[in-house]
Amino acid sequence: MTATISALVHLVDDDDAVRGALARLLASVGLRVQGWADAQQFLGGFDREAIGAVVLDVRMPGIGGLALLDVLRERGVDQPVIMLTGHGTVEMCRRAFKSGAAEFLEKPVDDEALLEAVQTAVRHHSRSRARDGADRAARERFARLSEREREVLALVIEGLTAKQIARRLALSPRTVETHRAHLSEKLEVQSLAQLVRRYAALIEGRGNGTA
């Protein structure tokens, strides 16, 4: 539960009674909840930067839940979305998942099923944001490297020794060791395994012209 304590769950449902009951349920496990009576209010005021999830009713006046789900994905919103409906069909469920819904639950929703779905979604979102942050930091550190340091890094990741790298790049082994020391410092890694795990994909992408 600790991963969900500071999460913010957006609850979008035009039924005041349902929205209130679900808000109390989610708050009972330490989740912060912000309720919205319709899609327009939600789109105008929700915090897309917060860790959390969106619980979204399918049938609402104006912009319906499935249309709102499409808008969120078009805008690149990464919070997982849990769809609720009192009149579900196989086609509706299929469309929701195709549009990126994390879960599709029918009303009256079982309390435990909703709590499990929301807490699972929040944990996944938290881990995804952490990975994104680590990837962004890795790209920023990689950008600090000189061209020669990037060449050395690529060969280190290939598994070459300092002597092999020196021969490949026509450098002295001592110069290669200096470059390797600079790599560890600039990239803030403590081991070869950590270096490979964080930077192999960047090197590969750069080699393919995609980074």
C-alpha positions in Angstrom: 0.0 0.0 0.0 2.9 2.4 0.6 3.3 3.0 -3.2 -0.3 4.3 -3.3 -0.4 6.6 -0.3 0.4 9.9 -2.1 -1.3 8.9 -5.4 -4.1 11.0 -6.8 -7.1 9.2 -8.3 -9.4 11.2 -10.6 -13.0 9.9 -10.4 -15.1 11.0 -13.3 -18.8 10.2 -12.9 -21.9 12.3 -13.4 -23.8 10.5 -10.6 -23.1 12.4 -7.4 -24.1 9.5 -5.1 -21.9 7.0 -6.9 -19.0 9.5 -7.1 -19.3 10.2 -3.4 -19.4 6.5 -2.4 -16.5 5.5 -4.6 -14.5 8.5 -3.3 -15.0 7.3 0.3 -14.0 3.8 -0.7 -10.8 4.9 -2.3 -9.9 7.3 0.5 -10.3 4.4 3.0 -7.1 2.9 1.7 -5.1 6.1 1.8 -5.7 7.3 -1.8 -6.3 10.9 -2.5 -9.4 11.4 -4.7 -10.5 14.2 -6.9 -14.1 14.0 -8.2 -15.4 15.4 -11.5 -19.0 15.5 -12.6 -18.3 15.5 -16.3 -15.5 15.1 -18.9 -15.2 18.8 -19.6 -14.5 19.7 -16.0 -12.0 17.0 -15.8 -10.1 17.9 -18.9 -10.0 21.5 -17.8 -8.6 20.9 -14.3 -6.9 17.6 -13.7 -3.2 17.3 -12.9 -1.6 15.1 -15.5 1.8 15.2 -13.8 0.6 13.4 -10.6 1.1 9.7 -9.9 -2.2 8.0 -9.9 -5.1 6.7 -12.0 -8.4 7.7 -13.6 -11.6 6.0 -12.8 -14.0 6.8 -15.6 -17.7 6.1 -16.1 -18.6 5.1 -19.6 -22.0 6.7 -19.9 -22.0 10.4 -19.2 -23.7 13.4 -20.8 -21.6 15.4 -23.3 -18.3 13.6 -23.8 -18.8 9.9 -22.9 -16.2 7.8 -21.2 -14.9 6.0 -24.3 -14.5 9.3 -26.2 -12.7 10.8 -23.1 -10.4 7.8 -23.0 -9.5 8.5 -26.7 -8.8 12.2 -25.9 -6.5 11.3 -23.0 -4.5 8.9 -25.2 -4.3 11.4 -28.0 -2.9 14.0 -25.6 -0.3 11.5 -24.3 -1.7 11.3 -20.8 0.0 8.3 -19.1 -2.2 7.8 -16.1 -3.9 4.3 -16.3 -7.6 4.4 -16.9 -10.2 2.1 -15.2 -13.6 2.1 -17.0 -16.9 1.6 -15.1 -20.2 0.9 -16.7 -23.7 -0.3 -15.7 -24.5 -1.4 -19.3 -21.4 -3.2 -20.5 -21.2 -5.1 -23.8 -18.4 -7.2 -25.3 -17.9 -4.6 -28.0 -17.7 -1.8 -25.4 -15.1 -3.8 -23.4 -13.1 -4.6 -26.6 -13.1 -0.9 -27.6 -12.0 0.2 -24.1 -9.0 -2.1 -24.0 -8.1 -1.3 -27.6 -8.0 2.4 -26.6 -5.6 1.6 -23.7 -7.9 1.0 -20.7 -6.2 -0.7 -17.8 -9.4 -2.4 -16.6 -13.1 -2.6 -17.4 -15.5 -3.2 -14.5 -19.3 -3.4 -14.4 -21.5 -1.5 -11.9 -22.5 -2.1 -9.3 -18.8 -2.6 -8.9 -17.4 -4.9 -6.2 -15.4 -2.9 -3.7 -12.5 -5.3 -3.5 -12.3 -5.5 -7.3 -12.2 -1.8 -7.7 -9.6 -1.3 -4.9 -7.4 -4.0 -6.4 -7.7 -2.5 -9.9 -6.9 1.0 -8.7 -4.0 0.1 -6.4 -2.5 -2.1 -9.2 -2.8 0.7 -11.7 -1.2 3.2 -9.3 1.7 0.9 -8.6 2.3 0.3 -12.3 2.1 4.0 -13.0 4.6 4.8 -10.2 7.1 2.2 -11.6 6.6 3.5 -15.1 7.3 7.1 -14.1 10.4 6.0 -12.2 11.6 4.2 -15.3 10.9 7.2 -17.4 12.8 9.4 -15.0 15.8 7.1 -14.9 15.8 6.9 -18.7 15.6 10.7 -19.0 18.5 11.1 -16.6 20.5 8.5 -18.5 20.0 10.4 -21.7 21.1 13.7 -20.1 24.3 12.1 -18.7 25.0 10.4 -22.1 24.8 13.9 -23.7 27.7 15.0 -21.6 30.1 12.6 -23.2 32.6 13.5 -25.8 32.6 11.7 -29.1 35.7 9.7 -28.1 34.1 8.7 -24.8 31.1 7.5 -26.6 33.3 5.4 -28.8 35.0 3.9 -25.8 31.6 3.3 -24.1 30.3 1.4 -27.1 33.4 -0.9 -27.1 33.1 -1.4 -23.3 29.5 -2.5 -23.8 30.7 -4.9 -26.5 32.8 -6.5 -23.9 36.3 -5.5 -25.1 39.1 -5.1 -22.7 41.1 -1.9 -22.3 43.9 -3.4 -24.4 41.5 -4.4 -27.1 39.8 -1.0 -27.1 43.3 0.7 -27.3 44.1 -1.4 -30.4 40.8 -0.7 -32.0 41.0 3.1 -31.5 44.8 3.4 -31.9 45.1 4.7 -28.3 47.3 3.8 -25.4 45.8 1.5 -22.7 46.4 4.2 -20.2 44.3 6.6 -22.2 41.6 4.1 -22.5 41.6 3.6 -18.7 41.3 7.4 -18.3 38.3 7.5 -20.6 36.8 4.6 -18.7 37.2 6.5 -15.4 35.6 9.5 -17.0 32.7 7.4 -18.2 32.0 6.1 -14.7 32.1 9.6 -13.3 30.0 11.3 -15.9 27.5 8.5 -16.2 27.3 8.0 -12.4 27.6 4.2 -12.5 29.3 2.0 -10.0 29.8 -1.2 -12.0 30.1 -2.6 -15.5 26.7 -4.3 -15.2 25.0 -1.0 -14.3 26.7 0.7 -17.2 25.5 -1.9 -19.7 22.0 -2.0 -18.3 21.5 1.7 -18.5 23.4 2.6 -21.7 23.4 -0.4 -24.1 20.0 0.7 -25.6 21.3 4.3 -26.0 24.4 3.1 -27.8 22.4 0.8 -30.0 19.8 3.5 -30.8 22.6 5.9 -31.7 24.2 3.4 -34.0 20.9 2.9 -35.8 20.4 6.7 -36.1 17.5 6.7 -33.7 19.0 8.5 -30.7 
